[in-house]
Amino acid sequence: VSYGFDVNGVISSLGHSCDLILVFLDPHGQSLCQRTLDVIHTLTILS
């Protein structure tokens, strides 16, 4: 999947502005679980 912007960068930027981030994984759908876990890991390190 290709996006016109850096998805991980956008989520990280939003994470710096929020107090709480809810994460929903959809193992049966088309979500990219590994990307989500990578972003969560990055946000955990930065916090």
C-alpha positions as CSV (number, residue, x, y, z in Angstrom):
1,V,0.0,0.0,0.0
2,S,1.4,3.4,-1.0
3,Y,0.3,6.7,0.5
4,G,1.1,10.2,-0.6
5,F,2.5,11.0,2.8
6,D,4.5,9.4,5.6
7,V,1.9,7.5,7.6
8,N,4.2,6.7,10.5
9,G,5.4,10.3,10.7
10,V,1.8,11.6,10.8
11,I,0.8,9.2,13.6
12,S,4.0,10.2,15.5
13,S,3.2,13.9,15.1
14,L,-0.3,13.3,16.4
15,G,1.1,11.4,19.3
16,H,3.0,14.4,20.4
17,S,-0.2,16.4,20.6
18,C,-2.3,13.8,22.4
19,D,-2.6,12.6,26.0
20,L,-4.2,9.3,25.0
21,I,-4.0,7.1,21.9
22,L,-6.3,4.2,21.4
23,V,-5.0,1.4,19.2
24,F,-7.3,-1.1,17.5
25,L,-5.9,-4.1,15.7
26,D,-8.0,-5.8,13.1
27,P,-6.5,-9.3,12.5
28,H,-9.3,-10.3,10.2
29,G,-9.4,-7.2,8.0
30,Q,-6.9,-5.4,5.8
31,S,-5.1,-3.4,8.5
32,L,-1.4,-3.4,8.7
33,C,-0.8,-4.8,12.2
34,Q,3.0,-4.7,11.9
35,R,3.0,-1.0,10.9
36,T,0.7,-0.3,13.9
37,L,3.0,-2.1,16.3
38,D,6.1,-0.3,14.9
39,V,4.4,3.1,15.5
40,I,3.3,2.1,19.0
41,H,6.9,1.1,19.7
42,T,8.3,4.4,18.4
43,L,5.7,6.4,20.5
44,T,6.6,4.4,23.6
45,I,10.3,5.1,23.2
46,L,9.7,8.8,22.6
47,S,7.4,9.2,25.6
